Amino acid sequence: MKIFKKITDFLKEVKLELSKVSWSTRKELLGSTVVVITVTFIMAVFIGAIDIFLSGILRVIFK
C-alpha cells in the first residue's frame, strides 16, 4: 500500500508544478508553429538544392 501513497504524492506534486508553468496563448502557439513549419520548408528546399548541385558535380567528376 506504500506504493499507492508514493504514486498519489507524485501526481499531486506534478499537478502543483504544472500549475506554475507559464503556458503560451493560442495566438503565440500558432505563430510559433507557422515559423517552425516555414523554416523547416526553407531548410528542406535549401538542402535539396545543395544535394542536387553536389550530385551534379560528382556525376561530372566521376563520368
Phi and psi in degrees as GROMACS dihedral restraints (atoms count N, CA, C in turn):
[ dihedral_restraints ]
;  ai    aj    ak    al  type     phi  dphi    fc
    3     4     5     6     1   -64.3    20    10
    4     5     6     7     1   -31.4    20    10
    6     7     8     9     1   -64.4    20    10
    7     8     9    10     1   -37.5    20    10
    9    10    11    12     1   -66.7    20    10
   10    11    12    13     1   -34.9    20    10
   12    13    14    15     1   -64.9    20    10
   13    14    15    16     1   -42.6    20    10
   15    16    17    18     1   -63.7    20    10
   16    17    18    19     1   -42.2    20    10
   18    19    20    21     1   -64.6    20    10
   19    20    21    22     1   -45.8    20    10
   21    22    23    24     1   -66.5    20    10
   22    23    24    25     1   -37.3    20    10
   24    25    26    27     1   -63.4    20    10
   25    26    27    28     1   -42.7    20    10
   27    28    29    30     1   -61.0    20    10
   28    29    30    31     1   -46.9    20    10
   30    31    32    33     1   -64.3    20    10
   31    32    33    34     1   -35.6    20    10
   33    34    35    36     1   -64.5    20    10
   34    35    36    37     1   -42.0    20    10
   36    37    38    39     1   -66.2    20    10
   37    38    39    40     1   -38.6    20    10
   39    40    41    42     1   -61.8    20    10
   40    41    42    43     1   -46.3    20    10
   42    43    44    45     1   -60.4    20    10
   43    44    45    46     1   -41.4    20    10
   45    46    47    48     1   -63.4    20    10
   46    47    48    49     1   -45.1    20    10
   48    49    50    51     1   -66.2    20    10
   49    50    51    52     1   -39.1    20    10
   51    52    53    54     1   -66.6    20    10
   52    53    54    55     1   -26.5    20    10
   54    55    56    57     1   -72.4    20    10
   55    56    57    58     1   -17.9    20    10
   57    58    59    60     1   -87.2    20    10
   58    59    60    61     1   -12.3    20    10
   60    61    62    63     1   -70.8    20    10
   61    62    63    64     1   138.8    20    10
   63    64    65    66     1   -91.8    20    10
   64    65    66    67     1    99.9    20    10
   66    67    68    69     1   -80.3    20    10
   67    68    69    70     1   143.9    20    10
   69    70    71    72     1   -70.6    20    10
   70    71    72    73     1   151.6    20    10
   72    73    74    75     1   -78.0    20    10
   73    74    75    76     1   166.1    20    10
   75    76    77    78     1   -60.7    20    10
   76    77    78    79     1   -39.6    20    10
   78    79    80    81     1   -64.3    20    10
   79    80    81    82     1   -44.3    20    10
   81    82    83    84     1   -63.9    20    10
   82    83    84    85     1   -41.3    20    10
   84    85    86    87     1   -63.9    20    10
   85    86    87    88     1   -44.6    20    10
   87    88    89    90     1   -64.9    20    10
   88    89    90    91     1   -40.9    20    10
   90    91    92    93     1   -61.9    20    10
   91    92    93    94     1   -44.9    20    10
   93    94    95    96     1   -64.2    20    10
   94    95    96    97     1   -39.4    20    10
   96    97    98    99     1   -63.0    20    10
   97    98    99   100     1   -42.7    20    10
   99   100   101   102     1   -63.2    20    10
  100   101   102   103     1   -41.5    20    10
  102   103   104   105     1   -63.0    20    10
  103   104   105   106     1   -45.4    20    10
  105   106   107   108     1   -63.2    20    10
  106   107   108   109     1   -45.5    20    10
  108   109   110   111     1   -64.7    20    10
  109   110   111   112     1   -41.3    20    10
  111   112   113   114     1   -64.2    20    10
  112   113   114   115     1   -48.0    20    10
  114   115   116   117     1   -63.9    20    10
  115   116   117   118     1   -39.6    20    10
  117   118   119   120     1   -62.0    20    10
  118   119   120   121     1   -43.5    20    10
  120   121   122   123     1   -63.5    20    10
  121   122   123   124     1   -45.4    20    10
  123   124   125   126     1   -61.7    20    10
  124   125   126   127     1   -43.7    20    10
  126   127   128   129     1   -65.4    20    10
  127   128   129   130     1   -37.7    20    10
  129   130   131   132     1   -63.7    20    10
  130   131   132   133     1   -43.4    20    10
  132   133   134   135     1   -64.1    20    10
  133   134   135   136     1   -44.1    20    10
  135   136   137   138     1   -61.5    20    10
  136   137   138   139     1   -49.7    20    10
  138   139   140   141     1   -65.5    20    10
  139   140   141   142     1   -37.5    20    10
  141   142   143   144     1   -62.2    20    10
  142   143   144   145     1   -42.9    20    10
  144   145   146   147     1   -64.7    20    10
  145   146   147   148     1   -42.9    20    10
  147   148   149   150     1   -62.3    20    10
  148   149   150   151     1   -41.8    20    10
  150   151   152   153     1   -61.9    20    10
  151   152   153   154     1   -46.7    20    10
  153   154   155   156     1   -62.9    20    10
  154   155   156   157     1   -43.0    20    10
  156   157   158   159     1   -61.1    20    10
  157   158   159   160     1   -50.0    20    10
  159   160   161   162     1   -68.2    20    10
  160   161   162   163     1   -35.0    20    10
  162   163   164   165     1   -62.4    20    10
  163   164   165   166     1   -41.3    20    10
  165   166   167   168     1   -62.3    20    10
  166   167   168   169     1   -43.8    20    10
  168   169   170   171     1   -62.4    20    10
  169   170   171   172     1   -44.9    20    10
  171   172   173   174     1   -66.7    20    10
  172   173   174   175     1   -34.0    20    10
  174   175   176   177     1   -63.2    20    10
  175   176   177   178     1   -42.4    20    10
  177   178   179   180     1   -67.8    20    10
  178   179   180   181     1   -40.7    20    10
  180   181   182   183     1   -65.6    20    10
  181   182   183   184     1   -44.3    20    10
  183   184   185   186     1   -90.3    20    10
  184   185   186   187     1     7.1    20    10
